[in-house]
Amino acid sequence: MRLRKHFYTNSYGRMAYYTAGSGEPLFFLHGGLLGALTFKKLLEKLSEQYHVIAPDIPGFGSSPLPRDVWGLPEYANFFNTFLRELDLKRVGLIGYSFGGGIALHMSVANPNVSRLILIDSAGITHHSLLDALYVVSVNEATIDLVRYGKVKTTLVVGKIFFQNLAQNLFSISRLVKIGRKVVSTNFSHFHKVTVPTLILWGEKDDIFPKKYAEEFYRRIPNSKLILIEGNHCWPLYDPDELYEHILHFIRHVRTDYFSLKE
């Protein structure tokens, strides 16, 4: 189904978001320096069976940078306020990378969250912002070209990546501070994540290594971990595999039945 663009404004700022479909609501959060439409194919497929809501995270896509230096908790508060105003019940959260860190924080503060899907997620302290940017823009981009051979996809993703940097050129200092705050966040409330949680992770992720996925799995009580053959950017190159994992989890895991751990 075709995605429709909307705008939302509150006292904290303005945001663009996209919707399509009907049924159980799924709230999708993209990764840093990307946008909701980077995942257009995935979102449209999900909207054939679900009510999809996908924002451009403030600072990326068509959403301006927040006026203040936000970290993951501030982004989570903003989005939980947004979901309350939409009056959505039993929302499934899906977050990739930066968006996964936000979804993780949202899940412990919003009683209307029914399930959580974390994809190569932020949330545990790791290397510096500069290291992360280098890994994703040089190391992983080169590996992706060899692994997937999808030159067009690499060029499109690269274009989105640098467009997001360029549109924040005059606010680059604030963007860098936000990035540093995000990558230095160490989530400490894993025991409060009580909803069924699927953890999808690229086995060769160099930005958030596999050991972080294993820690998420160990510390989130009702979770399931699936390792994917790929690196941090695998969802961009294989949205069909991501779709199948999301669909299977939603269809087969009842939110009132807690038995994901073996």
C-alpha positions as CSV (number, residue, x, y, z in Angstrom):
1,M,0.0,0.0,0.0
2,R,1.1,3.5,-0.7
3,L,2.7,5.5,2.2
4,R,1.1,8.8,3.1
5,K,3.1,11.6,4.5
6,H,2.0,13.7,7.6
7,F,3.5,16.2,10.0
8,Y,3.3,16.3,13.7
9,T,4.3,19.2,16.0
10,N,4.4,19.6,19.7
11,S,6.3,21.8,22.1
12,Y,9.5,19.9,21.5
13,G,9.6,20.2,17.8
14,R,8.2,19.1,14.3
15,M,8.4,15.7,12.7
16,A,7.4,14.1,9.4
17,Y,5.9,10.6,9.5
18,Y,4.4,8.1,7.1
19,T,1.4,5.8,7.5
20,A,-0.2,3.0,5.5
21,G,-2.5,0.1,6.0
22,S,-4.9,-0.9,8.8
23,G,-5.1,-3.4,11.6
24,E,-2.5,-4.0,14.4
25,P,-0.3,-0.9,14.6
26,L,3.5,-1.3,14.0
27,F,5.8,1.6,14.8
28,F,9.0,1.5,12.8
29,L,12.1,3.5,13.6
30,H,15.0,3.7,11.1
31,G,18.7,4.0,11.8
32,G,20.8,7.1,12.1
33,L,21.6,9.2,9.0
34,L,18.8,7.4,7.2
35,G,15.1,8.0,6.8
36,A,11.8,6.2,6.9
37,L,11.7,6.0,3.1
38,T,15.0,4.1,3.1
39,F,12.8,1.2,4.1
40,K,9.9,2.0,1.7
41,K,9.7,-1.5,0.3
42,L,9.6,-3.1,3.7
43,L,7.0,-0.7,5.1
44,E,4.7,-1.1,2.1
45,K,4.8,-4.9,2.4
46,L,4.0,-4.7,6.1
47,S,1.2,-2.3,5.4
48,E,-0.6,-5.0,3.4
49,Q,-1.5,-6.6,6.7
50,Y,-0.8,-4.0,9.4
51,H,-1.2,-0.4,10.3
52,V,2.3,1.0,9.7
53,I,3.5,4.2,11.2
54,A,7.1,5.2,10.4
55,P,8.6,8.6,11.3
56,D,11.6,10.4,10.1
57,I,13.5,10.6,13.4
58,P,14.1,14.3,14.2
59,G,17.3,15.3,12.6
60,F,16.9,13.0,9.6
61,G,14.8,12.8,6.5
62,S,12.1,15.5,6.5
63,S,12.3,16.1,10.2
64,P,14.4,19.0,11.5
65,L,17.0,18.5,14.2
66,P,15.8,18.9,17.8
67,R,16.5,22.3,19.3
68,D,18.2,20.6,22.3
69,V,20.8,17.9,22.5
70,W,18.7,14.7,22.8
71,G,19.8,11.2,23.8
72,L,17.9,8.0,23.5
73,P,15.6,8.7,26.5
74,E,14.6,12.1,25.1
75,Y,13.8,10.7,21.7
76,A,11.8,7.9,23.5
77,N,9.8,10.5,25.5
78,F,9.0,12.4,22.3
79,F,7.8,9.3,20.5
80,N,5.8,8.0,23.4
81,T,4.0,11.3,23.6
82,F,3.3,11.1,19.9
83,L,1.9,7.6,20.2
84,R,-0.3,8.6,23.1
85,E,-1.7,11.5,21.0
86,L,-2.5,9.0,18.2
87,D,-4.4,7.0,20.9
88,L,-2.9,3.7,19.7
89,K,-3.3,0.5,21.8
90,R,-1.1,-2.6,21.7
91,V,1.6,-1.2,19.5
92,G,4.4,-3.3,18.1
93,L,7.8,-1.5,18.1
94,I,10.4,-2.2,15.5
95,G,13.8,-0.4,15.7
96,Y,16.9,-0.6,13.6
97,S,20.3,0.6,15.0
98,F,19.7,4.2,16.4
99,G,16.0,3.5,16.1
100,G,16.4,0.3,18.1
101,G,17.9,2.1,21.0
102,I,15.0,4.5,21.0
103,A,12.5,1.6,20.8
104,L,14.3,-0.1,23.7
105,H,13.8,3.0,25.9
106,M,10.2,3.4,24.7
107,S,9.2,-0.2,25.7
108,V,9.9,0.3,29.4
109,A,7.9,3.6,29.6
110,N,4.8,2.8,27.5
111,P,2.3,0.3,28.7
112,N,0.7,0.2,25.3
113,V,3.7,-1.5,23.7
114,S,2.8,-5.2,22.9
115,R,6.0,-6.5,21.4
116,L,9.5,-5.3,20.5
117,I,11.8,-6.1,17.6
118,L,15.4,-4.9,17.9
119,I,17.6,-5.0,14.7
120,D,21.3,-4.5,15.3
121,S,20.3,-2.1,18.0
122,A,22.0,0.8,19.9
123,G,21.7,0.7,23.6
124,I,25.0,-0.5,24.9
125,T,28.1,1.7,25.2
126,H,30.7,1.0,22.5
127,H,33.4,2.8,20.4
128,S,33.4,6.5,19.5
129,L,31.1,8.3,17.1
130,L,34.0,8.8,14.6
131,D,34.8,5.1,14.7
132,A,31.1,4.3,14.0
133,L,30.9,6.7,11.1
134,Y,34.1,5.3,9.6
135,V,33.0,1.7,10.0
136,V,29.6,2.2,8.3
137,S,30.8,4.6,5.5
138,V,34.0,2.8,4.5
139,N,34.4,-0.8,6.0
140,E,30.8,-1.9,5.8
141,A,30.0,-0.2,2.5
142,T,33.0,-2.0,0.8
143,I,32.0,-5.4,2.3
144,D,28.4,-4.8,1.2
145,L,29.4,-4.3,-2.4
146,V,31.4,-7.5,-2.4
147,R,28.7,-9.5,-0.4
148,Y,25.6,-8.3,-2.2
149,G,26.8,-6.9,-5.4
150,K,24.0,-4.3,-5.3
151,V,25.8,-1.2,-6.5
152,K,22.6,0.8,-6.9
153,T,21.5,0.1,-3.3
154,T,24.9,1.1,-2.0
155,L,24.8,4.4,-4.0
156,V,21.2,5.1,-2.9
157,V,22.0,4.5,0.8
158,G,25.2,6.5,0.5
159,K,23.3,9.4,-1.0
160,I,20.7,9.4,1.8
161,F,23.5,9.2,4.4
162,F,25.3,12.3,3.0
163,Q,22.1,14.2,2.3
164,N,21.3,13.9,6.0
165,L,24.7,15.2,6.9
166,A,24.4,18.1,4.4
167,Q,21.0,19.2,5.6
168,N,22.3,19.6,9.1
169,L,25.5,21.4,7.9
170,F,24.7,24.6,9.8
171,S,23.8,22.6,12.9
172,I,26.6,20.0,12.7
173,S,27.9,20.7,16.2
174,R,24.5,19.8,17.7
175,L,24.2,16.7,15.4
176,V,27.6,15.5,16.6
177,K,26.7,16.1,20.2
178,I,23.5,14.1,19.7
179,G,25.4,11.3,18.0
180,R,28.0,11.2,20.8
181,K,25.2,11.1,23.4
182,V,23.4,8.2,21.6
183,V,26.5,6.0,21.1
184,S,27.6,6.5,24.7
185,T,24.2,5.5,26.2
186,N,24.3,2.4,28.3
187,F,20.8,1.0,28.8
188,S,20.3,-0.3,32.4
189,H,16.7,-1.4,32.6
190,F,16.7,-4.6,30.7
191,H,14.8,-6.4,33.5
192,K,11.9,-3.9,32.8
193,V,11.5,-5.0,29.2
194,T,8.7,-7.5,29.8
195,V,7.1,-7.7,26.3
196,P,8.1,-10.5,23.9
197,T,11.2,-9.3,22.2
198,L,12.9,-10.5,18.9
199,I,16.5,-9.6,18.5
200,L,17.8,-9.8,14.9
201,W,21.5,-9.2,14.4
202,G,24.1,-9.3,11.6
203,E,26.6,-12.0,12.6
204,K,29.5,-9.8,11.2
205,D,28.2,-6.4,12.5
206,D,31.3,-4.3,13.1
207,I,29.4,-1.3,14.6
208,F,27.4,-3.2,17.3
209,P,29.3,-6.6,17.4
210,K,27.5,-9.9,18.0
211,K,28.5,-9.9,21.7
212,Y,26.0,-7.0,22.2
213,A,23.3,-9.1,20.7
214,E,24.2,-11.9,23.1
215,E,24.1,-9.5,26.0
216,F,20.6,-8.2,24.9
217,Y,19.4,-11.8,24.8
218,R,20.9,-12.7,28.1
219,R,19.4,-9.6,29.9
220,I,16.0,-9.2,28.3
221,P,13.8,-11.8,30.1
222,N,11.4,-12.8,27.3
223,S,13.6,-12.6,24.2
224,K,14.6,-14.6,21.2
225,L,17.9,-14.1,19.3
226,I,18.3,-14.8,15.6
227,L,21.7,-14.2,14.0
228,I,21.7,-13.2,10.3
229,E,24.5,-13.8,7.8
230,G,25.5,-10.2,7.2
231,N,26.9,-7.1,8.8
232,H,25.2,-4.0,10.3
233,C,23.7,-3.0,7.0
234,W,22.0,-6.3,6.1
235,P,18.4,-5.0,6.5
236,L,19.1,-2.4,3.7
237,Y,20.2,-5.1,1.3
238,D,17.8,-7.9,2.2
239,P,14.5,-6.3,3.2
240,D,12.7,-9.5,2.2
241,E,14.5,-11.5,4.8
242,L,13.8,-8.8,7.4
243,Y,10.1,-8.9,6.4
244,E,9.9,-12.7,6.8
245,H,11.4,-12.6,10.3
246,I,9.1,-9.7,11.4
247,L,6.0,-11.4,10.0
248,H,6.8,-14.8,11.6
249,F,7.3,-13.2,15.0
250,I,4.1,-11.2,14.9
251,R,2.0,-14.1,13.6
252,H,3.4,-16.8,15.9
253,V,4.3,-15.1,19.2
254,R,1.3,-14.3,21.4
255,T,1.8,-11.2,23.5
256,D,0.2,-12.9,26.5
257,Y,2.3,-16.0,26.4
258,F,5.8,-15.7,27.7
259,S,7.9,-18.6,26.5
260,L,10.5,-17.4,24.1
261,K,13.5,-18.5,26.2
262,E,14.3,-22.2,25.9
